[in-house]
Amino acid sequence: MGSSFLAAAFLVGCAGAAPTATSGTADPEYYKPGETLAPDRVYSPTIRTVQCFKAGFELAAPVIELGGTEQVVLRFDDLAPAIEDLSYTLVHCDHSWVPTDLPVGVYLEGASNAYLPPGRQSYNTLQPFIHYELVVPNMDMRPIRSGNYLIKVYRGGDEEDLVLTRRFLVMEPVTGINARVAPTRQVDLRDAAQQVDFTISTNNLPVQDPFGELHVTLLQNMRWDDARTGAQPRFVRGSELVYDFPTQGLFMAGNEHRNFDAKNLRFVTNRIERIVPGAGEQVYEAWLMPEAPRTIRRYNNQQDINGKYLVRNDMVDGDPLGADYVLVHFTLPLEAPLMSAPYVYGQLSDWQCRPEFRMEWDEAKSAYHAAILLKQGFYDFSFVTQARGEAPDITAIEGSHFETENDYTVLLYYTDRMQRLDRLVGVRWVNSRR
């Protein structure tokens, strides 16, 4: 599932014509004011297409270096008709994303909250929307400690009237991490799983208790819903910590993501069956080819972008204000319904099994179906199932192959008792093929 496919994705220019209106599905269940602050949540049913990435590359993880010139971009659309006064603040969290109780001045320089730049109205789109964009750090607010941060967006000056939250990370390159993706030692999973093995050099970091002061988080394709924590070093050799195939580093490899290209609505692509203009001023509808389960198929080296998506309208040079919305129809034919309904899943769903991405069984067509309002662009997606309280199962419908190309991230946090917070002191990315 590699970003090397990016260039190819940009060159594909096909999909249909022009869209508008709303999704036509019932409003999903959203979080209510006063609920516990949670990462990567949308609290307003009119908010769509939330993206958070390192400035300069839409597919880059929102990870920046402390004190550097890098910035994180947060952007999103509001389908509500009027521009609102939105505010934001940055919330520092510990290694498990629990907000710290430190005074804001300990980890932020400048204001403790500020207004978002004014929203901008879309143009030449059948679905009108207001586009908001924020860049941090900025002149108003700058993190002065490393670690986990939440961007918290809310209406006016009421921090309880939440709009959305998004996480980003500020790191300081203090330690060294040597990581690789290796075949698992579990023989029964060698054809389906991948193992992350790593060693940490603490260098000059004043670690007195490596088992209590250091915390490792492992991510596959930046999926926080399946973050692995709790790994402990097997050996300690001076300033070197050897983890040696920790159980937390064993991941089902999954499969290369399915994808479709809706960057140009004048033409259909090889994954889009047909594009239907909406009645009157309604959005266009794109019907994807029916997608069969892939559990028993051999591995197919289909390039992807690791479950992410790119917002693009080829007719307006990639300007997000000119990318329209399309009602995309997903179809999953099956002989019989599953024990639990599948979901359309990926970055397009915030890596969550959200209600509006749940598929419904169509008895007449013997298939699951979902109609989802999405912005024009290139999208990866998968079909997943989810048991209550567990991470989505990426293998039940898609299968799993050890050859699958995945990106893995190793995050190292250090509990600094002097500063009374968790610092992010090491980040390492490693690819299953490189």
Residue pairs with C-beta under 8 A, 6 or more apart in sequence:
1 221
1 256
1 257
1 304
1 305
1 306
1 307
1 380
1 404
1 405
1 406
1 407
2 303
2 304
2 305
2 306
2 405
2 407
2 431
2 433
3 59
3 305
3 306
3 407
4 303
5 303
5 304
5 305
6 59
6 305
6 310
8 303
9 259
9 261
9 305
9 310
9 378
10 310
10 312
10 378
12 261
12 263
12 269
12 378
13 261
13 263
13 264
13 267
13 314
14 261
14 263
14 264
14 266
14 267
14 268
14 269
14 272
15 260
15 261
15 262
15 263
15 264
15 265
15 266
15 267
15 268
15 269
15 272
15 275
15 286
15 376
16 262
16 264
16 265
16 266
16 267
16 268
16 272
16 275
16 284
16 286
16 326
17 265
17 266
17 275
17 277
17 284
18 125
18 126
18 265
18 277
18 284
18 324
19 125
19 126
19 127
19 265
19 278
19 282
19 283
19 284
19 324
19 325
19 326
19 327
19 376
20 125
20 126
20 127
20 128
20 278
20 281
20 282
20 283
20 324
20 325
21 126
21 127
21 278
21 281
21 282
21 283
21 327
22 79
22 127
22 373
23 327
23 356
23 371
23 372
23 373
24 327
24 371
24 373
25 356
25 371
25 372
27 45
28 45
28 354
28 355
28 356
29 355
30 42
30 43
30 44
30 45
31 38
31 41
31 42
31 43
31 162
32 43
33 43
33 160
33 161
33 162
34 160
37 91
37 99
37 150
37 152
37 162
37 165
38 165
39 93
39 97
39 150
39 165
39 166
39 167
39 224
40 165
40 166
40 167
40 224
40 350
40 351
40 352
41 162
41 164
41 165
42 50
42 163
42 164
42 350
43 162
43 163
43 164
43 165
44 78
44 162
44 163
44 164
46 78
46 79
46 80
47 76
47 77
47 78
47 79
47 163
47 164
48 76
48 77
48 78
48 79
48 129
48 325
48 373
48 375
49 75
49 76
49 77
49 311
49 374
49 375
50 74
50 75
50 76
50 164
50 166
50 350
51 58
51 73
51 74
51 75
51 76
51 311
52 62
52 72
52 73
52 74
52 151
52 166
52 167
52 168
53 59
53 60
53 61
53 62
53 72
53 73
54 60
54 61
54 62
54 63
54 64
54 70
54 71
54 72
54 73
55 70
55 71
55 72
55 73
55 135
58 310
58 311
59 305
59 308
59 310
61 169
61 222
61 409
62 72
62 166
62 167
62 168
62 169
63 168
63 169
63 170
63 171
63 427
64 70
64 71
64 72
64 168
64 169
64 170
64 171
65 170
65 171
65 172
65 173
66 143
66 144
66 145
66 146
66 170
66 171
66 172
67 172
71 135
71 136
71 137
71 138
72 135
72 136
72 151
72 168
73 133
73 134
73 135
74 133
74 134
74 135
74 136
74 151
74 153
74 166
75 131
75 132
75 133
75 134
75 320
76 131
76 132
76 164
77 122
77 129
77 130
77 131
77 132
77 320
77 375
78 84
78 119
78 129
78 130
78 131
78 132
79 127
79 128
79 129
80 130
81 128
82 130
83 118
83 119
83 121
83 130
84 119
84 130
84 155
85 115
85 155
85 156
86 115
86 116
86 119
86 132
86 153
86 154
86 155
86 156
86 163
87 113
87 114
87 115
87 116
87 153
87 154
87 155
87 156
87 157
87 159
88 113
88 114
88 115
88 116
88 134
88 151
88 152
88 153
88 154
89 104
89 112
89 113
89 114
89 141
89 152
89 159
90 107
90 108
90 136
90 141
90 143
90 149
90 150
90 151
90 152
91 99
91 149
91 150
91 152
92 99
92 100
92 102
92 106
92 107
92 108
92 143
92 145
92 147
92 148
92 149
92 421
93 99
93 100
93 147
93 148
93 149
93 150
93 167
94 100
94 147
94 148
94 413
94 421
94 422
95 147
95 148
95 215
95 217
95 229
95 413
95 415
95 422
96 215
96 229
97 148
97 150
97 167
99 150
100 107
100 420
100 421
102 420
102 421
104 112
105 112
106 145
106 419
106 421
107 143
107 144
107 145
107 147
107 421
108 141
108 142
108 143
108 144
109 141
109 142
109 143
109 144
110 139
110 140
110 141
110 142
111 140
111 141
112 141
113 157
113 159
114 140
114 141
116 132
116 134
116 153
117 132
117 133
117 134
119 130
119 131
119 132
120 130
120 131
120 132
120 133
120 321
121 128
121 130
121 131
121 321
122 128
122 129
122 130
122 131
122 321
122 322
122 324
123 321
123 322
124 316
124 322
124 324
125 322
125 323
125 324
125 325
126 278
126 281
126 282
126 283
126 284
126 324
126 325
127 283
127 324
127 325
127 373
129 325
131 320
131 321
134 151
134 153
136 142
136 143
136 151
136 168
137 143
143 149
143 170
145 170
145 419
145 421
145 423
146 170
146 171
146 172
146 423
146 424
146 425
147 169
147 170
147 413
147 421
147 422
147 423
147 424
148 167
148 169
148 422
148 424
149 167
149 168
149 169
149 170
150 165
150 166
150 167
151 165
151 166
151 167
151 168
152 159
152 162
152 165
153 162
153 163
153 164
153 165
154 160
154 161
154 162
154 163
155 161
155 163
167 224
169 411
169 424
169 427
170 424
171 424
171 425
171 426
171 427
172 423
172 424
172 425
173 425
173 426
173 427
174 203
174 204
174 205
174 414
174 423
174 425
174 426
175 200
175 201
175 202
175 203
175 205
175 412
175 414
175 425
175 426
176 200
176 201
176 203
176 426
177 198
177 199
177 200
177 201
177 410
177 412
177 426
177 427
177 428
178 198
178 199
178 200
178 201
178 428
179 196
179 197
179 198
179 199
179 408
179 410
179 428
179 430
180 196
180 197
180 198
180 430
181 194
181 195
181 196
181 197
181 406
181 408
181 430
181 431
181 432
182 194
182 195
182 196
182 197
182 245
183 190
183 194
183 195
183 402
184 190
184 193
184 194
184 195
184 245
184 250
185 195
185 245
186 193
186 250
189 250
189 252
190 402
191 401
191 402
192 252
192 253
192 395
192 400
192 401
192 402
193 250
193 251
193 252
193 253
193 400
193 402
194 250
194 251
194 252
194 253
194 402
194 404
194 406
194 408
194 432
195 245
195 249
195 250
195 251
196 218
196 246
196 249
196 250
196 251
196 408
196 410
196 430
197 243
197 244
197 245
197 246
197 249
198 216
198 243
198 249
198 410
198 428
199 240
199 241
199 242
199 243
200 214
200 216
200 233
200 240
200 241
200 243
200 412
200 426
201 239
201 240
201 241
202 210
202 214
202 239
202 240
202 241
203 239
205 414
205 425
207 213
207 214
207 414
210 233
210 236
210 241
211 232
211 233
212 415
213 414
213 415
213 417
214 241
214 412
214 413
214 414
214 415
215 229
215 412
215 413
215 414
215 415
215 422
216 229
216 231
216 243
216 248
216 410
216 411
216 412
216 413
217 227
217 228
217 229
217 410
217 411
217 413
218 227
218 228
218 229
218 231
218 248
218 249
218 251
218 408
218 409
218 410
218 411
219 226
219 227
219 228
219 408
219 409
219 411
220 226
220 251
220 254
220 406
220 407
220 408
221 306
221 307
221 406
221 407
222 351
222 407
222 409
223 307
223 351
224 351
225 351
225 352
225 391
225 392
226 251
226 391
226 392
228 248
228 249
228 251
229 248
230 248
231 243
231 246
231 247
231 248
231 249
232 243
232 246
233 241
233 242
233 243
234 242
234 243
234 244
234 246
235 241
235 242
235 244
236 242
243 249
251 406
251 408
252 394
252 395
252 400
253 400
253 401
253 402
253 403
253 404
253 406
253 432
254 382
254 394
254 395
254 398
254 399
254 400
254 401
254 404
254 406
255 294
255 299
255 382
255 394
255 398
255 399
255 400
255 401
255 404
256 300
256 301
256 302
256 303
256 304
256 404
256 405
257 304
257 305
257 306
257 307
257 346
257 380
257 381
257 382
258 271
258 291
258 380
258 381
258 382
258 383
259 271
259 304
259 305
259 378
259 379
259 380
259 381
260 269
260 271
260 272
260 286
260 288
260 328
260 378
260 379
260 381
261 269
261 271
261 272
261 378
262 269
262 272
262 286
262 326
262 328
262 374
262 376
262 377
262 378
262 379
263 310
263 312
263 313
263 314
263 376
263 377
263 378
264 313
264 314
264 315
265 275
265 284
265 286
265 324
265 326
265 376
268 274
268 275
271 288
271 289
272 286
272 287
272 288
272 289
273 287
273 288
273 289
273 290
274 286
274 287
275 284
275 285
275 286
275 287
276 284
276 285
276 286
276 287
277 284
278 284
278 285
278 327
283 324
283 325
283 326
283 327
283 373
284 324
284 326
284 327
285 326
285 327
285 328
285 329
285 371
286 326
286 327
286 328
286 329
287 329
287 331
288 328
288 329
288 330
288 331
289 331
290 331
290 332
290 333
290 367
291 330
291 331
291 332
291 383
292 332
292 333
293 332
293 334
293 383
293 397
293 398
293 399
294 300
294 397
294 398
294 399
295 395
295 396
295 397
295 398
295 399
296 399
297 399
299 401
299 403
299 404
301 403
304 380
304 405
305 378
305 380
306 380
306 405
306 406
306 407
307 345
307 346
307 347
307 351
307 380
307 381
307 382
308 346
308 347
308 380
309 346
309 347
309 348
309 377
309 378
309 379
309 380
310 377
310 378
311 318
311 320
311 323
311 375
311 376
311 377
312 318
312 323
312 376
312 377
312 378
313 319
313 322
313 323
313 324
313 376
313 377
315 322
316 322
316 323
320 375
323 375
323 376
323 377
324 375
324 376
325 373
325 374
325 375
325 376
326 373
326 374
326 375
326 376
327 371
327 372
327 373
328 371
328 372
328 373
328 374
329 369
329 370
329 371
330 344
330 359
330 369
330 370
330 371
330 372
330 381
331 365
331 367
331 368
331 369
332 342
332 359
332 367
332 368
332 369
332 383
332 397
333 365
333 366
333 367
334 366
334 367
334 368
335 366
336 366
337 361
337 368
338 385
338 396
340 385
340 386
340 387
341 358
341 359
341 360
341 361
341 368
341 385
342 358
342 359
342 368
342 383
342 384
342 385
342 397
343 349
343 353
343 354
343 357
343 358
343 359
343 383
343 384
343 385
343 386
343 392
344 357
344 359
344 370
344 372
344 381
344 382
344 383
345 351
345 353
345 357
345 381
345 382
345 383
345 384
345 392
345 394
346 379
346 380
346 381
346 382
347 380
348 357
348 372
348 374
348 379
348 380
348 381
349 357
353 384
353 386
353 392
356 372
357 370
357 372
358 370
359 368
359 369
359 370
359 383
360 368
360 369
360 370
361 367
361 368
362 368
362 369
382 394
382 397
382 398
383 397
383 398
384 392
384 393
384 394
384 396
384 397
384 398
385 392
385 393
385 396
385 397
386 392
386 393
387 393
394 400
404 432
405 431
405 432
405 433
406 431
406 432
407 429
407 430
407 431
407 432
408 429
408 430
408 431
408 432
409 427
409 428
409 429
409 430
410 426
410 427
410 428
410 429
410 430
411 424
411 426
411 427
412 424
412 425
412 426
412 427
413 422
413 423
413 424
413 425
414 422
414 423
414 425
415 421
415 422
416 422
416 423
